[in-house]
Amino acid sequence: MSHIYAREGQRPSQAIRTARNNLNMSRVRISAKAIIIQDGRLLVIRNRDSTGDWYSLPGGGQEHGETLPAALNRECQEEIGCEVTVGRIRFVRDYIGKHHEFAAEDNSHQVEVMFECQLKSTPSLGALPDSTQTGIEWLELRDLSNHRIYPKALQQLFSGDAPVDGPIYLGDVN
């Protein structure tokens, strides 16, 4: 049995909260992402940080007791305001934060499962967007290299130079 000890002057509830946070940082997060392509364009989430706009696929973390397709639909409703039809797995990637450009502030480890998806309605900014999300956009596949998009591997994967059969394990990529 593990014991949690409070530092001198620390309330037990603070010690428990600190232990939970440390435990969560050592866990691998599972995330489902939607690859939605229409007319040569990729639907992405537009985010903003101190250096400007950046883009990511719609989707997010799986909750306990939730299937990946259910997680993906919940996240799409929150971020792009509509449900999706979840298709086949296209790519899987590890993201181990300490190996990439944000290593100083990111100790996370996430496994992303990227599914081909079709929209069930017209997308718009969802009711519960992420804190950095400023909108949604359709980016031309041929122009992805002109945008700060994560994972960066999408730029090459959709350039026509990557094999299209999958699923494809991408490794630990940014």
Contacts in CASP RR format, 6 or more apart in sequence:
PFRMAT RR
TARGET T0000
AUTHOR 0000-0000-0000
METHOD contacts of the structure
MODEL  1
MSHIYAREGQRPSQAIRTARNNLNMSRVRISAKAIIIQDGRLLVIRNRDS
TGDWYSLPGGGQEHGETLPAALNRECQEEIGCEVTVGRIRFVRDYIGKHH
EFAAEDNSHQVEVMFECQLKSTPSLGALPDSTQTGIEWLELRDLSNHRIY
PKALQQLFSGDAPVDGPIYLGDVN
4 12 0 8 1.000
4 15 0 8 1.000
4 16 0 8 1.000
4 19 0 8 1.000
5 15 0 8 1.000
6 12 0 8 1.000
6 14 0 8 1.000
6 15 0 8 1.000
7 15 0 8 1.000
10 18 0 8 1.000
25 107 0 8 1.000
25 108 0 8 1.000
27 109 0 8 1.000
28 109 0 8 1.000
28 110 0 8 1.000
28 111 0 8 1.000
29 61 0 8 1.000
29 108 0 8 1.000
29 109 0 8 1.000
29 110 0 8 1.000
29 111 0 8 1.000
30 61 0 8 1.000
30 62 0 8 1.000
30 68 0 8 1.000
30 110 0 8 1.000
30 111 0 8 1.000
30 113 0 8 1.000
31 59 0 8 1.000
31 60 0 8 1.000
31 61 0 8 1.000
31 62 0 8 1.000
31 71 0 8 1.000
31 110 0 8 1.000
31 111 0 8 1.000
31 112 0 8 1.000
31 113 0 8 1.000
32 59 0 8 1.000
32 60 0 8 1.000
32 61 0 8 1.000
32 62 0 8 1.000
32 68 0 8 1.000
32 69 0 8 1.000
32 71 0 8 1.000
32 72 0 8 1.000
32 75 0 8 1.000
32 112 0 8 1.000
32 113 0 8 1.000
32 115 0 8 1.000
33 56 0 8 1.000
33 57 0 8 1.000
33 58 0 8 1.000
33 59 0 8 1.000
33 60 0 8 1.000
33 72 0 8 1.000
33 112 0 8 1.000
33 113 0 8 1.000
33 114 0 8 1.000
33 115 0 8 1.000
34 43 0 8 1.000
34 57 0 8 1.000
34 58 0 8 1.000
34 59 0 8 1.000
34 72 0 8 1.000
34 75 0 8 1.000
34 76 0 8 1.000
34 84 0 8 1.000
34 86 0 8 1.000
34 114 0 8 1.000
34 115 0 8 1.000
34 117 0 8 1.000
35 42 0 8 1.000
35 57 0 8 1.000
35 90 0 8 1.000
35 91 0 8 1.000
35 114 0 8 1.000
35 115 0 8 1.000
35 116 0 8 1.000
35 117 0 8 1.000
36 42 0 8 1.000
36 43 0 8 1.000
36 58 0 8 1.000
36 84 0 8 1.000
36 117 0 8 1.000
36 118 0 8 1.000
36 119 0 8 1.000
37 43 0 8 1.000
37 116 0 8 1.000
37 141 0 8 1.000
37 158 0 8 1.000
38 119 0 8 1.000
38 138 0 8 1.000
40 140 0 8 1.000
40 141 0 8 1.000
40 142 0 8 1.000
41 138 0 8 1.000
41 139 0 8 1.000
41 140 0 8 1.000
41 141 0 8 1.000
42 138 0 8 1.000
42 139 0 8 1.000
42 141 0 8 1.000
42 144 0 8 1.000
42 154 0 8 1.000
42 158 0 8 1.000
43 58 0 8 1.000
43 80 0 8 1.000
43 119 0 8 1.000
43 123 0 8 1.000
43 136 0 8 1.000
43 137 0 8 1.000
43 138 0 8 1.000
44 55 0 8 1.000
44 56 0 8 1.000
44 57 0 8 1.000
44 58 0 8 1.000
44 136 0 8 1.000
44 137 0 8 1.000
44 138 0 8 1.000
44 139 0 8 1.000
44 149 0 8 1.000
45 55 0 8 1.000
45 56 0 8 1.000
45 57 0 8 1.000
45 58 0 8 1.000
45 59 0 8 1.000
45 79 0 8 1.000
45 80 0 8 1.000
45 129 0 8 1.000
45 130 0 8 1.000
45 133 0 8 1.000
45 135 0 8 1.000
45 136 0 8 1.000
46 53 0 8 1.000
46 54 0 8 1.000
46 55 0 8 1.000
46 133 0 8 1.000
46 134 0 8 1.000
46 135 0 8 1.000
46 136 0 8 1.000
46 137 0 8 1.000
47 53 0 8 1.000
47 54 0 8 1.000
47 55 0 8 1.000
47 56 0 8 1.000
47 130 0 8 1.000
47 132 0 8 1.000
47 133 0 8 1.000
47 134 0 8 1.000
48 54 0 8 1.000
48 132 0 8 1.000
48 134 0 8 1.000
49 132 0 8 1.000
52 148 0 8 1.000
53 134 0 8 1.000
53 147 0 8 1.000
53 148 0 8 1.000
54 147 0 8 1.000
54 148 0 8 1.000
54 149 0 8 1.000
54 150 0 8 1.000
55 137 0 8 1.000
55 139 0 8 1.000
55 147 0 8 1.000
55 148 0 8 1.000
55 149 0 8 1.000
55 150 0 8 1.000
56 149 0 8 1.000
56 150 0 8 1.000
57 114 0 8 1.000
57 154 0 8 1.000
58 75 0 8 1.000
58 76 0 8 1.000
58 79 0 8 1.000
58 80 0 8 1.000
58 136 0 8 1.000
59 71 0 8 1.000
59 72 0 8 1.000
59 75 0 8 1.000
59 76 0 8 1.000
59 79 0 8 1.000
60 71 0 8 1.000
60 72 0 8 1.000
60 75 0 8 1.000
61 71 0 8 1.000
61 75 0 8 1.000
62 68 0 8 1.000
62 71 0 8 1.000
63 71 0 8 1.000
63 74 0 8 1.000
66 74 0 8 1.000
68 86 0 8 1.000
68 113 0 8 1.000
68 115 0 8 1.000
69 86 0 8 1.000
69 115 0 8 1.000
72 84 0 8 1.000
72 86 0 8 1.000
72 115 0 8 1.000
72 117 0 8 1.000
73 83 0 8 1.000
73 84 0 8 1.000
73 86 0 8 1.000
76 82 0 8 1.000
76 83 0 8 1.000
76 84 0 8 1.000
76 117 0 8 1.000
77 83 0 8 1.000
77 126 0 8 1.000
77 127 0 8 1.000
78 126 0 8 1.000
78 127 0 8 1.000
78 128 0 8 1.000
78 129 0 8 1.000
79 126 0 8 1.000
79 128 0 8 1.000
79 129 0 8 1.000
79 130 0 8 1.000
79 133 0 8 1.000
79 136 0 8 1.000
80 123 0 8 1.000
80 124 0 8 1.000
80 125 0 8 1.000
80 126 0 8 1.000
80 136 0 8 1.000
81 123 0 8 1.000
81 124 0 8 1.000
81 125 0 8 1.000
81 126 0 8 1.000
81 127 0 8 1.000
82 119 0 8 1.000
82 120 0 8 1.000
82 121 0 8 1.000
82 122 0 8 1.000
82 123 0 8 1.000
82 124 0 8 1.000
83 120 0 8 1.000
83 121 0 8 1.000
84 117 0 8 1.000
84 118 0 8 1.000
84 119 0 8 1.000
84 120 0 8 1.000
85 117 0 8 1.000
85 118 0 8 1.000
85 119 0 8 1.000
85 120 0 8 1.000
86 115 0 8 1.000
86 117 0 8 1.000
87 115 0 8 1.000
87 116 0 8 1.000
87 117 0 8 1.000
87 118 0 8 1.000
88 115 0 8 1.000
88 116 0 8 1.000
88 166 0 8 1.000
88 167 0 8 1.000
89 113 0 8 1.000
89 114 0 8 1.000
89 115 0 8 1.000
89 166 0 8 1.000
89 167 0 8 1.000
90 114 0 8 1.000
90 115 0 8 1.000
90 116 0 8 1.000
90 166 0 8 1.000
90 167 0 8 1.000
90 168 0 8 1.000
91 112 0 8 1.000
91 114 0 8 1.000
91 153 0 8 1.000
91 157 0 8 1.000
91 166 0 8 1.000
91 167 0 8 1.000
91 168 0 8 1.000
91 169 0 8 1.000
91 170 0 8 1.000
92 111 0 8 1.000
92 112 0 8 1.000
92 113 0 8 1.000
92 114 0 8 1.000
92 167 0 8 1.000
92 168 0 8 1.000
92 169 0 8 1.000
92 170 0 8 1.000
93 111 0 8 1.000
93 112 0 8 1.000
93 114 0 8 1.000
93 151 0 8 1.000
93 153 0 8 1.000
93 169 0 8 1.000
93 170 0 8 1.000
93 171 0 8 1.000
93 172 0 8 1.000
93 173 0 8 1.000
94 109 0 8 1.000
94 110 0 8 1.000
94 111 0 8 1.000
94 170 0 8 1.000
94 171 0 8 1.000
94 172 0 8 1.000
94 173 0 8 1.000
95 108 0 8 1.000
95 109 0 8 1.000
95 110 0 8 1.000
95 111 0 8 1.000
95 112 0 8 1.000
95 151 0 8 1.000
95 172 0 8 1.000
95 173 0 8 1.000
95 174 0 8 1.000
96 108 0 8 1.000
96 109 0 8 1.000
96 172 0 8 1.000
97 103 0 8 1.000
97 106 0 8 1.000
97 107 0 8 1.000
97 108 0 8 1.000
97 109 0 8 1.000
98 106 0 8 1.000
98 107 0 8 1.000
99 172 0 8 1.000
99 174 0 8 1.000
100 106 0 8 1.000
100 174 0 8 1.000
101 174 0 8 1.000
112 151 0 8 1.000
123 136 0 8 1.000
124 136 0 8 1.000
125 133 0 8 1.000
125 135 0 8 1.000
125 136 0 8 1.000
129 135 0 8 1.000
139 147 0 8 1.000
139 149 0 8 1.000
141 158 0 8 1.000
141 159 0 8 1.000
142 159 0 8 1.000
144 154 0 8 1.000
144 155 0 8 1.000
144 158 0 8 1.000
144 159 0 8 1.000
145 155 0 8 1.000
145 159 0 8 1.000
149 155 0 8 1.000
150 174 0 8 1.000
151 170 0 8 1.000
151 173 0 8 1.000
151 174 0 8 1.000
152 173 0 8 1.000
152 174 0 8 1.000
153 170 0 8 1.000
153 173 0 8 1.000
153 174 0 8 1.000
156 162 0 8 1.000
157 168 0 8 1.000
157 170 0 8 1.000
162 168 0 8 1.000
END
